[in-house]
């Protein structure tokens, strides 16, 4: 187990494989263990980097009253500086996609390629109920077996019940005192005006069964000049765990194509 002191907290991280660095950013309410489905495939092709966001998984809790996209972006920058990585490929899902976009806006010359799945640009309209109630109600209920299974089924609609139980037991991770600090991001995150600053070749991916997010994807595609958008049939928000082989192939092929285009 490896830890780095980043911006006042102990960040847990793992590095696997050699080659082009690819960092994976997880979402809220889960940990870097969500990328277990990607480790074998990506570590064969790249230097794969995963980490736990502040207050999540094995990373330490923090004294802040709330977290911001800017703060989490600087945490990622701190980890890359610690690892002496100047230019990176980034894969992010959900909140991880929001952090990845923020990083690509703030450090456009440091990102070679960007893969964002289930990305959003704000929570003010389509997902306003989620933004208002995630921390106070939904976050708490996620840790119960019945509601947790239901919520996981929404995230991964095509997996078996055995897969749902594994995901809920091993990957969902809610510390109520910490997750409430993410409420500020859900309420205030807005990045649309800055998206045009992203230089990296960008892949936007959405499951066909996370329909409310598709509107966000179309908006991002409009503003990010070098972007491609894909809708994956039959899967939901957490499709890296539903169809890992397909996820791995699509993302690896995209990153490789982005690198060959730069040569």
C-alpha positions as CSV (number, residue, x, y, z in Angstrom):
1,X,0.0,0.0,0.0
2,X,1.3,3.4,-1.0
3,X,0.5,6.8,0.4
4,X,1.5,10.4,-0.5
5,X,1.0,13.5,1.6
6,X,-1.1,15.7,-0.7
7,X,-2.5,19.0,0.3
8,X,-2.7,18.1,3.9
9,X,-4.1,14.6,3.8
10,X,-2.7,11.1,3.2
11,X,-3.7,10.0,-0.3
12,X,-3.8,6.2,-1.0
13,X,-2.6,5.3,-4.5
14,X,-1.5,2.4,-6.6
15,X,0.8,2.3,-9.7
16,X,0.8,-0.8,-12.0
17,X,2.6,-1.5,-15.2
18,X,4.8,0.5,-17.5
19,X,4.4,2.8,-20.5
20,X,2.2,5.9,-21.0
21,X,0.7,7.0,-17.7
22,X,-3.1,6.7,-17.4
23,X,-4.7,8.0,-14.2
24,X,-8.2,6.8,-13.3
25,X,-10.5,9.0,-11.2
26,X,-13.5,7.4,-9.3
27,X,-16.8,9.0,-8.4
28,X,-18.5,10.0,-5.1
29,X,-19.7,7.2,-2.8
30,X,-17.2,4.6,-4.2
31,X,-13.4,4.1,-4.1
32,X,-10.6,3.3,-6.5
33,X,-11.7,-0.3,-6.1
34,X,-14.2,0.4,-8.8
35,X,-11.3,0.1,-11.2
36,X,-10.6,-3.5,-10.2
37,X,-12.2,-4.5,-13.5
38,X,-9.6,-2.6,-15.4
39,X,-6.4,-3.4,-13.7
40,X,-5.3,-6.5,-15.6
41,X,-6.0,-5.1,-19.1
42,X,-4.6,-1.6,-18.6
43,X,-1.5,-2.5,-16.6
44,X,-0.4,-4.6,-19.6
45,X,-0.5,-1.6,-21.9
46,X,0.1,1.4,-19.7
47,X,1.4,2.7,-16.4
48,X,-2.0,2.6,-14.6
49,X,-2.5,4.9,-11.7
50,X,-5.5,4.8,-9.3
51,X,-6.1,6.7,-6.1
52,X,-8.8,7.3,-3.5
53,X,-10.2,10.8,-3.4
54,X,-9.8,12.7,-0.1
55,X,-12.0,11.1,2.6
56,X,-12.7,8.1,0.5
57,X,-11.5,4.5,0.8
58,X,-8.0,4.3,2.3
59,X,-7.3,8.0,2.0
60,X,-7.5,10.0,5.2
61,X,-10.3,12.2,6.3
62,X,-9.8,16.0,5.9
63,X,-10.7,19.0,8.1
64,X,-12.5,21.0,5.3
65,X,-16.1,21.9,5.8
66,X,-16.8,21.0,2.2
67,X,-14.9,19.9,-1.0
68,X,-14.8,21.8,-4.3
69,X,-14.0,20.8,-7.8
70,X,-11.0,23.1,-7.6
71,X,-9.7,21.4,-4.5
72,X,-10.0,17.9,-6.0
73,X,-8.4,19.0,-9.2
74,X,-5.4,20.2,-7.2
75,X,-5.3,16.9,-5.3
76,X,-4.8,15.2,-8.7
77,X,-2.2,17.7,-9.7
78,X,-0.4,17.0,-6.4
79,X,-0.4,13.3,-7.0
80,X,1.0,13.7,-10.5
81,X,3.7,16.1,-9.2
82,X,4.6,13.5,-6.4
83,X,5.0,10.8,-9.1
84,X,6.9,13.2,-11.3
85,X,4.4,12.9,-14.2
86,X,4.2,15.9,-16.4
87,X,1.8,14.7,-19.1
88,X,-1.0,12.2,-18.5
89,X,-4.0,10.4,-20.0
90,X,-7.1,10.7,-17.7
91,X,-10.1,8.4,-17.4
92,X,-12.9,9.6,-15.1
93,X,-16.4,8.4,-14.3
94,X,-19.2,10.5,-12.9
95,X,-17.6,12.9,-10.3
96,X,-14.3,11.5,-11.6
97,X,-15.2,12.8,-15.0
98,X,-16.0,16.2,-13.5
99,X,-12.6,16.3,-11.9
100,X,-10.9,15.2,-15.1
101,X,-12.6,17.9,-17.1
102,X,-11.6,20.5,-14.5
103,X,-8.0,19.3,-14.6
104,X,-8.0,19.5,-18.4
105,X,-9.3,23.0,-18.3
106,X,-6.8,24.2,-15.7
107,X,-3.8,22.3,-17.1
108,X,-4.6,21.8,-20.9
109,X,-0.9,21.1,-21.8
110,X,-0.6,18.3,-19.3
111,X,-3.4,16.1,-20.7
112,X,-2.7,13.9,-23.8
113,X,-6.1,12.2,-23.9
114,X,-9.3,12.4,-21.9
115,X,-11.9,9.7,-21.4
116,X,-15.0,10.8,-19.5
117,X,-17.9,8.5,-18.8
118,X,-21.2,9.6,-17.3
119,X,-20.0,13.2,-17.2
120,X,-22.1,16.1,-16.1
121,X,-21.7,19.9,-16.5
122,X,-24.0,20.9,-13.6
123,X,-26.7,19.5,-11.4
124,X,-29.0,22.5,-11.5
125,X,-31.8,21.0,-13.7
126,X,-31.9,17.4,-14.7
127,X,-30.5,15.9,-11.5
128,X,-31.6,18.6,-9.0
129,X,-33.2,16.1,-6.7
130,X,-30.0,14.1,-6.4
131,X,-28.0,17.3,-5.7
132,X,-30.4,18.3,-2.9
133,X,-30.8,15.0,-1.2
134,X,-27.7,12.8,-1.9
135,X,-25.7,13.6,1.2
136,X,-28.6,13.8,3.7
137,X,-30.7,10.9,2.5
138,X,-29.4,8.9,-0.4
139,X,-25.8,8.6,0.9
140,X,-27.0,7.2,4.2
141,X,-29.4,4.7,2.5
142,X,-26.8,3.5,0.1
143,X,-25.2,1.6,3.0
144,X,-28.3,-0.4,3.7
145,X,-28.6,-3.7,2.0
146,X,-32.0,-3.3,0.4
147,X,-31.7,0.3,-0.8
148,X,-28.0,-0.3,-1.7
149,X,-28.9,-3.2,-4.0
150,X,-31.7,-1.1,-5.6
151,X,-29.3,1.8,-6.2
152,X,-26.6,-0.4,-7.5
153,X,-29.1,-2.0,-9.9
154,X,-29.8,1.5,-11.3
155,X,-26.0,2.0,-11.7
156,X,-25.3,-1.4,-13.2
157,X,-28.7,-2.6,-14.7
158,X,-27.4,-5.6,-16.7
159,X,-25.2,-7.4,-14.1
160,X,-26.3,-10.5,-12.1
161,X,-27.4,-10.3,-8.5
162,X,-24.1,-11.9,-7.5
163,X,-22.4,-9.0,-9.3
164,X,-24.6,-6.5,-7.5
165,X,-23.8,-7.9,-4.1
166,X,-20.1,-7.9,-4.9
167,X,-20.2,-4.3,-6.0
168,X,-22.2,-3.1,-3.0
169,X,-20.0,-5.0,-0.5
170,X,-16.6,-4.1,-2.0
171,X,-16.9,-0.9,-4.0
172,X,-19.6,1.4,-2.6
173,X,-18.0,3.2,0.4
174,X,-19.9,5.9,2.2
175,X,-18.6,7.7,5.3
176,X,-21.5,10.0,6.0
177,X,-19.3,12.7,7.6
178,X,-17.1,12.8,4.6
179,X,-19.6,12.3,1.8
180,X,-21.6,15.4,3.0
181,X,-18.5,17.5,2.1
182,X,-19.1,16.6,-1.6
183,X,-22.5,18.2,-1.5
184,X,-21.0,21.6,-2.5
185,X,-19.8,20.1,-5.7
186,X,-23.2,18.6,-6.6
187,X,-24.8,22.0,-5.9
188,X,-22.3,24.3,-7.5
189,X,-20.3,22.5,-10.2
190,X,-20.6,24.3,-13.5
191,X,-17.9,24.2,-16.2
192,X,-19.6,24.9,-19.6
193,X,-18.0,28.3,-20.3
194,X,-14.5,26.8,-19.8
195,X,-14.8,23.6,-21.8
196,X,-13.4,25.2,-24.9
197,X,-10.0,25.4,-23.1
198,X,-9.7,21.6,-23.3
199,X,-7.0,20.7,-25.9
200,X,-6.9,16.9,-25.4
201,X,-8.5,14.5,-27.7
202,X,-11.6,13.6,-25.8
203,X,-13.9,10.5,-25.7
204,X,-17.4,11.0,-24.1
205,X,-19.0,7.8,-23.2
206,X,-22.5,7.2,-21.8
207,X,-24.6,4.1,-21.2
208,X,-27.9,4.0,-23.0
209,X,-29.7,3.5,-19.7
210,X,-28.4,6.7,-18.1
211,X,-30.6,8.8,-20.3
212,X,-30.6,12.0,-18.1
213,X,-26.9,12.3,-18.6
214,X,-27.0,12.3,-22.4
215,X,-28.0,16.0,-22.6
216,X,-24.8,16.8,-20.7
217,X,-22.8,14.8,-23.2
218,X,-24.2,16.7,-26.1
219,X,-23.3,20.0,-24.5
220,X,-19.8,18.9,-23.7
221,X,-19.3,17.6,-27.2
222,X,-20.4,21.0,-28.6
223,X,-17.8,22.9,-26.6
224,X,-14.8,20.5,-26.6
225,X,-13.4,20.8,-30.1
226,X,-11.6,17.5,-30.5
227,X,-14.2,15.2,-29.0
228,X,-16.2,12.1,-29.9
229,X,-19.4,10.9,-28.2
230,X,-20.5,7.3,-27.9
231,X,-23.7,5.7,-26.4
232,X,-23.2,2.1,-25.2
233,X,-26.3,0.0,-25.6
234,X,-27.9,-1.7,-22.6
235,X,-25.7,-0.4,-19.9
236,X,-25.9,2.2,-17.1
237,X,-23.8,4.7,-15.3
238,X,-21.3,2.3,-13.9
239,X,-20.7,0.3,-17.1
240,X,-17.0,-0.2,-16.5
241,X,-18.2,-2.9,-14.0
242,X,-21.1,-4.1,-16.2
243,X,-19.2,-4.7,-19.4
244,X,-15.5,-4.5,-18.4
245,X,-14.1,-6.2,-21.5
246,X,-16.0,-3.7,-23.8
247,X,-15.0,-0.8,-21.6
248,X,-11.4,-1.8,-21.6
249,X,-11.2,-2.3,-25.4
250,X,-12.9,1.0,-26.2
251,X,-10.8,3.0,-23.8
252,X,-7.5,1.4,-24.6
253,X,-8.1,1.7,-28.4
254,X,-9.0,5.4,-27.9
255,X,-5.9,6.2,-25.9
256,X,-3.7,4.4,-28.4
257,X,-5.3,6.2,-31.3
258,X,-4.8,9.5,-29.5
259,X,-1.1,8.8,-29.0
260,X,-0.6,7.7,-32.6
261,X,-2.2,10.9,-33.9
262,X,0.3,13.0,-31.9
263,X,3.3,11.2,-33.4
